[in-house]
C-alpha cells in the first residue's frame, strides 16, 4: 500500500520505490504450494501466516495494485509484466472474491462496500484493479459486478457497509446512508452507473 501511494504521489526517489517493487517480484507469492523465500524479520509473527504455502489474497491484490501503478508511471518491464499478469490471473481464478475450494467469499468483508481501503480489499478495489489492466470484461468478473449492481439503492447511490480500522482510518461516508464517495468510486466502473 505504501509503495502504491508513493508512486501515485510522484515520489521521486526511484531506488526506494524500486526496492519495494523488487520485494514484490522476489517474495510475493502468487501461487499455492510455493513456500515464500523471504527470510527477513516478522515472517513468523502473528501477521506472517499468509507467507507460507498459500498466498495472502489481499497481499496479492495490494501487490498487483503497486505493480500496476509502477507500470503506469515508469513503463513496462518484462519482470513486472510477468508477475502482474500471473497475479491478475490468480485473482481471476478466484472469480475476484471466491475461495477456490467452496466458491464462498474469501473473507466476509471482501463483498462489503467500504472506502477508503485498508489492508483488506473489496470488490470495488479489485474490479478497479482489473479495469486498470483491461480485464474488467473477463467473464470471471461477472459475479462480482452483479453483486455491486444489486447493492445499488433506488436513489442511485451505494452505501458503505463496514468501517475498516476505526482507530486509524476515517470513514468517508456514514455507514448505511447514501454514500457520495463510495458511489463515485463504484460509478467509475463500467456498467454500474446506469439508473435503476
DALINTA-V832221 format. One record per residue. RES is the residue in one letter. SS is DSSP state (h for helix, s for strand, l for the rest). PHI is phi as a letter, one per 40 degrees, with the letter a starting at -180 (none if undefined). OMEGA is omega in whole degrees, 0 to 359 (NA if undefined). Layout:
BEGIN
res->[RES;RES]
ss->[SS;SS]
phi->[PHI;PHI]
omega->[OMEGA;OMEGA]
END
This chain:
BEGIN
res->[X;X;X;X;X;X;X;X;X;X;X;X;X;X;X;X;X;X;X;X;X;X;X;X;X;X;X;X;X;X;X;X;X;X;X;X;X;X;X;X;X;X;X;X;X;X;X;X;X;X;X;X;X;X;X;X;X;X;X;X;X;X;X;X;X;X;X;X;X;X;X;X;X;X;X;X;X;X;X;X;X;X;X;X;X;X;X;X;X;X;X;X;X;X;X;X;X;X;X;X;X;X;X;X;X;X;X;X;X;X;X;X;X;X;X;X;X;X;X;X;X;X;X;X;X;X;X;X;X;X;X;X;X;X;X;X;X;X;X;X;X;X;X;X;X;X;X;X;X;X;X;X;X;X;X;X;X;X;X;X;X;X;X;X;X;X;X;X;X;X;X;X;X;X;X;X;X;X;X;X;X;X;X;X;X;X;X;X;X;X;X;X;X;X;X;X]
ss->[l;h;h;h;h;h;h;h;l;l;l;l;l;h;h;h;h;h;h;h;h;h;h;h;h;h;h;l;l;l;l;l;l;l;l;l;l;l;l;l;l;l;l;l;l;l;l;l;l;l;s;l;l;l;s;l;h;h;h;h;h;h;h;h;h;h;h;h;h;h;h;h;h;h;l;l;l;h;h;h;h;h;h;h;h;h;h;h;h;h;h;h;h;l;l;l;l;s;l;l;l;l;l;l;s;l;l;h;h;h;h;l;l;l;l;l;l;l;l;l;l;l;h;h;h;h;h;h;h;h;h;h;l;l;l;l;l;l;h;h;h;h;h;h;h;h;h;h;h;h;l;l;l;l;l;l;l;s;s;s;l;l;l;l;l;l;l;l;l;l;l;l;l;l;s;l;l;s;s;h;h;h;h;h;h;h;h;l;l;l;l;l;l;l;l;l]
phi->[none;c;c;c;c;d;c;c;c;g;d;b;c;c;c;c;c;c;c;c;c;c;c;c;c;c;b;c;c;b;b;c;g;b;c;c;c;c;b;c;c;g;c;c;c;c;c;c;c;c;c;b;c;b;c;c;d;c;c;c;d;c;c;c;c;c;c;c;c;c;c;c;c;b;g;c;b;d;c;c;d;c;c;c;c;c;c;c;c;d;c;c;c;c;f;g;a;b;c;c;c;b;g;c;d;d;a;c;c;c;b;c;c;a;a;c;c;c;c;c;b;a;d;c;c;c;c;c;d;c;c;c;b;f;b;c;c;c;d;c;c;d;c;c;c;c;d;c;d;c;c;c;c;d;c;g;b;b;b;c;b;a;b;b;f;d;c;b;b;b;c;c;b;c;c;f;b;d;b;c;c;c;c;c;c;c;c;c;c;d;g;b;b;c;c;c]
omega->[181;181;178;180;179;180;180;182;177;177;190;178;187;180;178;176;180;180;176;178;178;177;179;182;185;191;181;180;177;178;175;175;179;181;177;182;182;179;181;183;173;180;183;177;180;179;186;185;181;182;180;186;174;182;173;182;179;177;177;181;183;178;179;173;179;179;177;179;177;182;178;185;189;179;185;166;184;181;181;180;181;181;180;180;179;179;179;176;176;178;180;176;177;184;174;189;190;170;179;186;187;185;172;177;179;180;190;184;182;178;177;176;171;178;7;182;176;174;174;179;177;182;183;181;183;178;176;175;181;175;180;181;176;180;183;181;177;182;179;175;190;182;178;178;180;177;179;178;182;181;179;182;183;179;178;183;174;178;167;186;182;177;181;174;184;182;184;184;173;178;178;178;173;181;174;174;179;186;180;180;183;179;177;182;179;181;176;177;182;174;182;183;177;178;178;NA]
END
